Amino acid sequence: MFADPATWYRGSAESMATENYQDLQAAIRDPGTVIGMLGQYRAGIALDHLHDREDREVGRKGACSML
């Protein structure tokens, strides 16, 4: 991922607005930021499905509107 971050994280100035795109480009080239992003991904894999199952078992649903 560090060798070619643009392959993993796509976007364009047109679709995101120039300032947002520039922020993304800076973030995906910062090793500390990428390590944090990967840590969040791993945590999601390890824990999110357990929380989802618990919510389903007790009938808990999200309160916000969803697309």
C-alpha positions as CSV (number, residue, x, y, z in Angstrom):
1,M,0.0,0.0,0.0
2,F,2.8,2.4,0.8
3,A,4.5,1.8,-2.6
4,D,1.5,3.0,-4.6
5,P,-1.3,4.4,-2.4
6,A,-3.3,5.9,-5.3
7,T,-4.0,2.3,-6.4
8,W,-5.7,1.5,-3.1
9,Y,-7.4,4.8,-2.5
10,R,-9.1,6.4,-5.5
11,G,-10.8,9.7,-6.1
12,S,-10.5,12.8,-8.1
13,A,-10.5,16.5,-7.6
14,E,-13.6,16.7,-9.7
15,S,-15.6,14.1,-7.7
16,M,-14.3,15.2,-4.2
17,A,-13.5,18.9,-4.7
18,T,-9.9,20.0,-5.0
19,E,-9.2,20.7,-1.3
20,N,-10.7,17.3,-0.2
21,Y,-8.7,15.5,-2.8
22,Q,-5.5,17.2,-1.8
23,D,-6.2,16.2,1.9
24,L,-6.8,12.6,0.8
25,Q,-3.5,12.5,-1.2
26,A,-1.6,13.9,1.7
27,A,-3.2,11.4,4.1
28,I,-2.6,8.3,2.0
29,R,1.1,9.1,1.8
30,D,1.5,9.6,5.5
31,P,2.7,6.3,7.0
32,G,1.1,7.1,10.4
33,T,-2.3,7.8,8.9
34,V,-2.2,4.6,6.8
35,I,-1.2,2.5,9.8
36,G,-4.2,4.0,11.7
37,M,-6.5,3.3,8.7
38,L,-5.4,-0.3,8.6
39,G,-5.8,-0.7,12.3
40,Q,-9.4,0.5,12.1
41,Y,-10.0,-2.0,9.2
42,R,-8.6,-4.9,11.3
43,A,-10.6,-3.9,14.3
44,G,-13.8,-3.8,12.2
45,I,-13.1,-7.3,10.9
46,A,-12.4,-8.6,14.4
47,L,-15.3,-6.9,16.3
48,D,-18.0,-5.4,14.1
49,H,-19.6,-8.8,13.2
50,L,-19.8,-9.6,17.0
51,H,-21.5,-6.4,17.8
52,D,-23.9,-6.8,14.8
53,R,-24.9,-10.3,16.0
54,E,-25.5,-9.1,19.5
55,D,-27.7,-6.2,18.1
56,R,-29.7,-8.7,16.0
57,E,-30.2,-11.1,18.9
58,V,-31.8,-8.4,21.1
59,G,-33.7,-6.8,18.2
60,R,-31.7,-3.6,18.3
61,K,-31.8,-1.5,15.1
62,G,-30.2,1.7,14.0
63,A,-32.1,4.8,14.8
64,C,-30.9,6.9,12.0
65,S,-32.2,6.8,8.5
66,M,-30.2,4.6,6.1
67,L,-29.9,4.8,2.3
